[in-house]
Amino acid sequence: MTNSREHAFGATTTAREVLAGVDLSGRRAIVTGAASGIGTETARELSRAGAEVTLAVRNVQAGRDVAAGIATSTGRPAPDVRELDLAEPASVERFLAGWSDDVHILVNNAGVMATPLTRTSEGWELQFATNHVGHFQLALGLHDALARSGNARVVAVSSVGHVNGGILFDDPNMLRLPYDPWVAYSQSKTANILFAVEAARLWQNDGIAVNACNPGRIWSTGLSRHMDAPPAAFDPSGSTGVSEKTVEQGAATSVLLAASPVVAGVTGAYFEDCRVAEPFVEGVRRGVAAHATDADSAVRLWELTAGLLADAGYAVR
């Protein structure tokens, strides 16, 4: 990992401030989960900076409404909208089959949190499938398009929730373990970071930088629609360092990693508040946990995920 350049961005910086003066003309970006929350804001500011943006969304009509709003607010052409259900590998395959252009920026932003136990058509636990497996399949399927573009960037949007647990390697879909929505969420967010670690290693000579980030705590998005209050073990009383943000601030670290020159050459890192995160310390609700950057775990998860997809009949690169 190469260190980022000195800059003044921090916890209260907005996505628009990060990309002020950045020209993304001629660059093509895909943002998953762009129909709401920080996904919309990420797409808006990439578009404002000149990128040709595709909103990859489950609900196409909602995506079209957002695209129209982005065009109105930025004065730029409306982003492209394409259907993508990350919980279903067949949907990811259809998206990939319909994609022929180079890709300069991929922001794996979509996610669900603390859902009731739900299984996909493949029998996978919904949070693991949506937050990790679908994005894994998408990124690998776009590898050649990213490599062709030169100096491409992939952003995996994770969460501070990753600190609460690692990968359940013996039962990632919780087929035998009792289902706990918060354990499942933590696993999926750890998986986002481990994906970035291993993809950065594998793709370092392909001109593709891959990083992960914590957007901060943002209550005004649809992510929390399924959740009750998190248990004390997940969000301990008295924890310090909680980074509560607006949507505009929450998208800042994503667009920094997607497009800012201050992080050119940085790969395999985990950022929060627009900076490389410090190691997690118990009682402080920030930082990156050691289990999320462990190289052996990253390799093991990569192989496990590729195996799940292969067993379901979907080949990955």
Buried (B, 14 or more C-beta within 10 A) or exposed (E): BEEBEEBEBEBBBBBBBBBEEBEBEEBBBBBBBBBBBBBBBBBBBBBBBBBBBBBBBBBBEBBBEBBEEBBEEBEBEBBBBBBBBBBBBEBBBBBBEEBEBBBBBBBBBBBBBBBEEBBBEBEBBBBBBBBBBBBBBBBBBBBEBBBBBEEBBBBBBBBBBBBBBBBBEEEBBBEEBEBBBBBBBBBBBBBBBBBBBBBBBBBBEBBBBBBBBBBBBBEEBBBBEBBEEBEEEBBEEEEEBEBEBBBBBBBBBBBBBBBBEBBEEBBBBBBBBBBBBEEBEEEBBBBBBEBBBBEEBBBBBBEBBBEBBEEBEBEBE
